[in-house]
């Protein structure tokens, strides 16, 4: 059996971040890398020459759109394997019409987001950061966290997950060893599916009112813009923590600021609108707010997991096995 020929397509500098040298030099039997230099453009004779030989295209951030014109240059192409999350920027209708199989490393990217969220849940329920701030504020005096926060602790707390997305499901797995009650709200999940995940399916309003921590993991779509608005924020119980690692557009930020100003809601925000807030934004320096610079997703050493996931998919294709992380046209329409 002839080896499947692999090409890379992504912006300059991306491949060095997501692939270790060993990954590309040892793709495994049944695969042949045409070039370690990715295609950052599909224009020109050199790109056309590579595309004409390509069976598997491993894509990354900045991959140009795979239009019908591009696909005409790639008659052998059977797989488009994305070493990142969303495929919306480069997978076009022409890809689906051609029957090219698509996969994504979104499940790999979900892992660090879920890990970040778990860490913040545990810290939030224990009131670690608020207690540390109290120590700094009352230097030289004993701090009694239990007097400041009588209900602190993780045992028996209720965690509300908004969205049974890849990140949401990865978080559900991480929460299993803890003595939490886990609620989930998702219009595409039914009670049977929730039971299989080990969580309880409820309506969004019920989740917001019942949870000690509300964590947002829904996709950024027109239908989800400001899904967490003033009315929804008013349902969250006093003393609860709101975590957003999804997208800032899902939250009415002015309403969130108003609720935080009441002093009875804590917030952990890895994303905001805009992503870099104006210098005078009231969220800065607020004792109930933690803002991080969009670090929950894959960064640094975690990026190699994305490359490894795409290569593993290529190896499955070479062995004639089904892709582990396939993406369908229908799924793309309702995911980020």
Number of C-alpha atoms within 10 A of each C-alpha: 5 8 13 23 22 25 22 27 24 21 17 15 12 18 23 14 15 23 19 15 11 8 14 17 11 12 17 15 11 16 21 20 18 16 13 14 15 22 22 20 17 22 11 8 9 11 17 17 13 19 27 15 18 24 22 27 24 26 29 29 21 15 24 20 18 19 15 15 11 17 19 14 18 20 14 17 24 19 22 28 28 32 32 25 18 19 26 13 12 19 20 15 12 15 22 13 10 13 11 15 19 23 26 27 25 19 18 27 24 21 23 21 25 25 18 16 24 17 11 20 23 16 16 24 22 19 21 16 17 19 17 12 11 18 16 12 11 10 9 8 10 9 16 12 18 13 9 13 15 9 14 18 16 19 12 12 19 20 26 28 30 23 22 25 21 20 28 23 21 19 24 22 13 15 19 14 8 12 12 14 18 21 25 27 24 18 13 10 14 13 12 11 14 18 11 9 16 15 20 19 25 19 13 22 15 16 25 28 18 19 23 25 28 25 28 25 25 26 19 18 14 10 10 13 16 17 18 20 16 18 11 18 22 16 16 24 16 14 17 21 25 24 23 23 24 25 22 19 21 25 24 19 19 12 18 20 17 13 17 20 14 9 13 14 20 23 24 20 20 23 24 22 15 10 13 10 13 11 8 7 10 14 21 14 10 15 15 19 22 17 16 13 11 18 13 21 20 20 14 8 10 16 22 20 19 25 27 20 24 27 24 17 29 29 19 15 20 19 13 9 11 11 19 15 17 14 17 11 15 8 10 13 10 13 15 16
